[in-house]
Amino acid sequence: MTCGGAVDGEASRRPLPSSVLADGGLPQAGMLSLFYDEEAMVWGDEPDDREHWRLLWTPADQALVRHSVPAR
């Protein structure tokens, strides 16, 4: 599994440290996607904050599908 980040508009990929994968807490393959509501700017320390972020895992062999932004 790799972790990515935007660097000058380009996605970078580098392997996750073995210490992160060692305990079996993360899948060995696939993509983790973090979505965060930057307008709300929540800290995540309140139960209601759960509605302002999502962490999704996509298996490595599953094709990604583009969706439009949902209406509020």
GUBA-856278 format. One record per atom (N, C-alpha, C): residue in three letters; atom name; x, y, z. Coordinates in steps of 0.02 Angstrom, whole numbers. Layout:
% GUBA-856278
residu, atome, c1, c2, c3
ALA, CA, X, Y, Z
...
This chain:
% GUBA-856278
residu, atome, c1, c2, c3
MET, N, 43, -59, 0
MET, CA, 0, 0, 0
MET, C, 45, 62, 0
THR, N, 22, 112, -33
THR, CA, 60, 175, -36
THR, C, 19, 231, -7
CYS, N, 52, 283, 13
CYS, CA, 16, 343, 34
CYS, C, 32, 398, -16
GLY, N, -17, 438, -31
GLY, CA, -7, 490, -82
GLY, C, -21, 558, -54
GLY, N, 5, 607, -87
GLY, CA, -7, 676, -68
GLY, C, 6, 720, -128
ALA, N, -25, 777, -129
ALA, CA, -14, 823, -185
ALA, C, 50, 861, -175
VAL, N, 93, 860, -224
VAL, CA, 155, 897, -223
VAL, C, 158, 935, -289
ASP, N, 149, 1001, -286
ASP, CA, 149, 1042, -346
ASP, C, 98, 1016, -398
GLY, N, 40, 996, -373
GLY, CA, -13, 973, -418
GLY, C, -6, 901, -441
GLU, N, 47, 869, -423
GLU, CA, 58, 799, -442
GLU, C, 47, 754, -382
ALA, N, 17, 697, -393
ALA, CA, 7, 649, -339
ALA, C, 73, 612, -329
SER, N, 94, 607, -267
SER, CA, 154, 568, -252
SER, C, 133, 503, -218
ARG, N, 170, 451, -228
ARG, CA, 154, 387, -197
ARG, C, 218, 361, -166
ARG, N, 213, 342, -104
ARG, CA, 269, 312, -70
ARG, C, 242, 257, -25
PRO, N, 281, 205, -13
PRO, CA, 256, 150, 29
PRO, C, 242, 174, 100
LEU, N, 190, 145, 130
LEU, CA, 177, 158, 200
LEU, C, 232, 125, 242
PRO, N, 250, 154, 298
PRO, CA, 301, 122, 340
PRO, C, 277, 53, 362
SER, N, 324, 6, 367
SER, CA, 306, -63, 386
SER, C, 275, -64, 456
SER, N, 292, -16, 498
SER, CA, 263, -15, 566
SER, C, 188, -3, 564
VAL, N, 163, 32, 513
VAL, CA, 92, 45, 506
VAL, C, 56, -18, 484
LEU, N, 87, -57, 441
LEU, CA, 56, -117, 415
LEU, C, 67, -178, 460
ALA, N, 115, -176, 505
ALA, CA, 135, -234, 543
ALA, C, 80, -262, 587
ASP, N, 38, -220, 616
ASP, CA, -12, -245, 663
ASP, C, -75, -271, 628
GLY, N, -77, -267, 562
GLY, CA, -134, -291, 525
GLY, C, -193, -244, 526
GLY, N, -184, -182, 548
GLY, CA, -238, -134, 553
GLY, C, -259, -105, 486
LEU, N, -216, -109, 436
LEU, CA, -231, -82, 370
LEU, C, -224, -138, 318
PRO, N, -264, -135, 265
PRO, CA, -257, -184, 212
PRO, C, -189, -177, 177
GLN, N, -165, -232, 150
GLN, CA, -100, -231, 116
GLN, C, -104, -199, 47
ALA, N, -163, -197, 17
ALA, CA, -170, -169, -51
ALA, C, -234, -128, -55
GLY, N, -236, -81, -100
GLY, CA, -295, -40, -110
GLY, C, -278, 34, -99
MET, N, -331, 74, -96
MET, CA, -321, 146, -88
MET, C, -367, 172, -33
LEU, N, -337, 210, 13
LEU, CA, -376, 245, 64
LEU, C, -387, 316, 40
SER, N, -449, 338, 43
SER, CA, -466, 406, 22
SER, C, -497, 443, 81
LEU, N, -471, 501, 97
LEU, CA, -498, 542, 151
LEU, C, -534, 602, 122
PHE, N, -597, 611, 141
PHE, CA, -637, 668, 120
PHE, C, -653, 708, 182
TYR, N, -640, 773, 180
TYR, CA, -647, 817, 238
TYR, C, -685, 880, 218
ASP, N, -732, 900, 260
ASP, CA, -772, 960, 248
ASP, C, -732, 1021, 272
GLU, N, -695, 1052, 226
GLU, CA, -653, 1108, 247
GLU, C, -693, 1171, 264
GLU, N, -755, 1175, 242
GLU, CA, -797, 1232, 261
GLU, C, -815, 1229, 334
ALA, N, -828, 1169, 360
ALA, CA, -847, 1162, 430
ALA, C, -786, 1168, 477
MET, N, -728, 1147, 452
MET, CA, -665, 1150, 491
MET, C, -672, 1120, 561
VAL, N, -701, 1060, 565
VAL, CA, -710, 1027, 630
VAL, C, -644, 997, 652
TRP, N, -637, 988, 717
TRP, CA, -577, 958, 747
TRP, C, -583, 883, 751
GLY, N, -645, 858, 753
GLY, CA, -654, 786, 758
GLY, C, -662, 760, 829
ASP, N, -665, 805, 877
ASP, CA, -669, 783, 947
ASP, C, -741, 781, 974
GLU, N, -789, 796, 932
GLU, CA, -860, 795, 952
GLU, C, -896, 742, 911
PRO, N, -945, 707, 940
PRO, CA, -982, 656, 903
PRO, C, -1014, 683, 838
ASP, N, -1038, 745, 838
ASP, CA, -1069, 773, 778
ASP, C, -1019, 786, 722
ASP, N, -954, 785, 738
ASP, CA, -903, 796, 687
ASP, C, -899, 740, 636
ARG, N, -927, 681, 653
ARG, CA, -923, 623, 608
ARG, C, -955, 636, 541
GLU, N, -1001, 682, 537
GLU, CA, -1035, 696, 474
GLU, C, -993, 740, 428
HIS, N, -934, 761, 449
HIS, CA, -894, 807, 410
HIS, C, -832, 776, 380
TRP, N, -825, 710, 385
TRP, CA, -769, 677, 354
TRP, C, -787, 604, 338
ARG, N, -752, 576, 291
ARG, CA, -760, 505, 273
ARG, C, -692, 477, 255
LEU, N, -680, 416, 276
LEU, CA, -621, 379, 257
LEU, C, -646, 317, 221
LEU, N, -627, 310, 158
LEU, CA, -650, 254, 117
LEU, C, -592, 212, 93
TRP, N, -602, 147, 90
TRP, CA, -551, 102, 62
TRP, C, -578, 73, -2
THR, N, -538, 75, -55
THR, CA, -555, 46, -119
THR, C, -506, -11, -133
PRO, N, -532, -72, -144
PRO, CA, -486, -128, -160
PRO, C, -445, -112, -223
ALA, N, -384, -139, -225
ALA, CA, -338, -125, -280
ALA, C, -366, -147, -347
ASP, N, -408, -198, -349
ASP, CA, -434, -223, -412
ASP, C, -501, -193, -432
GLN, N, -525, -144, -395
GLN, CA, -590, -112, -410
GLN, C, -578, -46, -447
ALA, N, -613, -38, -502
ALA, CA, -607, 24, -541
ALA, C, -642, 81, -505
LEU, N, -612, 140, -507
LEU, CA, -643, 199, -478
LEU, C, -694, 228, -525
VAL, N, -748, 255, -498
VAL, CA, -802, 284, -538
VAL, C, -811, 356, -516
ARG, N, -809, 403, -563
ARG, CA, -818, 474, -546
ARG, C, -892, 487, -535
HIS, N, -907, 525, -482
HIS, CA, -974, 545, -465
HIS, C, -978, 621, -459
SER, N, -1037, 649, -469
SER, CA, -1044, 720, -460
SER, C, -1053, 736, -385
VAL, N, -1039, 797, -367
VAL, CA, -1045, 818, -297
VAL, C, -1120, 819, -278
PRO, N, -1137, 787, -222
PRO, CA, -1208, 786, -203
PRO, C, -1233, 855, -183
ALA, N, -1297, 868, -195
ALA, CA, -1327, 931, -175
ALA, C, -1334, 933, -100
ARG, N, -1330, 993, -72
ARG, CA, -1336, 999, 1
ARG, C, -1407, 1011, 21
